[in-house]
Amino acid sequence: MTLTVEVLNSNALNLLSDMEQLDLIRLNTSTETTTISSEKLSSQFAGALKLTDAQHEAYQNTLQESRNEWERNIF
């Protein structure tokens, strides 16, 4: 069985390493999953939707309309 885990705390990585030493699990690390990109998310995903100008305009209008539907009464 293969399972992908995102390590949120370095102590969890130590625990996983200990489990591997006890032959409970096998850690398969790949460069794809272990490298953290320093590039901003906006740069990574810019243009990912590949929309035409008209589709982009419609998308932005829909987003704005949905934002306007919520009343924000913050006291």
C-alpha positions as CSV (number, residue, x, y, z in Angstrom):
1,M,0.0,0.0,0.0
2,T,1.3,3.5,-0.9
3,L,0.4,6.5,1.2
4,T,1.6,10.1,0.8
5,V,2.1,12.1,3.9
6,E,2.9,15.8,4.3
7,V,5.1,16.4,7.3
8,L,4.0,19.5,9.2
9,N,6.4,19.2,12.1
10,S,10.1,18.1,12.1
11,N,9.4,15.9,15.1
12,A,6.9,13.9,13.1
13,L,9.7,13.2,10.6
14,N,11.9,11.9,13.5
15,L,9.0,9.7,14.5
16,L,8.6,8.3,11.0
17,S,12.3,7.7,10.8
18,D,12.1,5.7,14.1
19,M,9.2,3.7,12.7
20,E,11.3,2.9,9.6
21,Q,14.2,1.7,11.8
22,L,11.8,-0.7,13.5
23,D,10.8,-2.0,10.0
24,L,7.2,-0.9,10.5
25,I,7.3,1.4,7.4
26,R,9.5,2.3,4.5
27,L,10.1,5.9,3.6
28,N,10.4,6.6,-0.1
29,T,11.5,10.2,-0.6
30,S,11.6,11.8,-3.9
31,T,13.0,15.1,-4.9
32,E,9.5,16.2,-6.2
33,T,7.9,15.8,-2.8
34,T,10.7,16.9,-0.5
35,T,11.6,20.2,-2.2
36,I,9.8,23.3,-1.2
37,S,9.5,25.9,-3.9
38,S,10.5,29.4,-2.9
39,E,8.5,30.7,-5.8
40,K,5.3,32.6,-4.9
41,L,2.1,30.7,-5.6
42,S,0.9,33.5,-7.8
43,S,3.9,33.0,-10.0
44,Q,3.6,29.2,-10.0
45,F,-0.1,29.2,-11.1
46,A,-0.2,32.3,-13.2
47,G,-2.0,31.5,-16.5
48,A,-2.8,28.0,-15.4
49,L,-6.5,28.4,-16.3
50,K,-5.6,29.3,-19.9
51,L,-8.7,31.6,-20.3
52,T,-9.4,33.8,-23.3
53,D,-9.9,37.5,-22.5
54,A,-13.7,37.1,-22.6
55,Q,-13.6,34.0,-20.3
56,H,-11.3,35.9,-17.9
57,E,-13.7,38.9,-17.8
58,A,-16.7,36.6,-17.2
59,Y,-14.8,34.8,-14.5
60,Q,-13.8,38.0,-12.7
61,N,-17.4,39.3,-13.0
62,T,-18.7,36.1,-11.4
63,L,-16.2,36.4,-8.6
64,Q,-17.1,40.0,-7.9
65,E,-20.9,39.2,-7.9
66,S,-20.4,36.3,-5.4
67,R,-18.4,38.6,-3.2
68,N,-21.1,41.3,-3.3
69,E,-23.8,38.8,-2.2
70,W,-22.3,38.5,1.3
71,E,-23.2,41.3,3.7
72,R,-20.4,42.1,6.0
73,N,-21.7,43.4,9.3
74,I,-18.6,43.4,11.4
75,F,-19.2,45.1,14.8
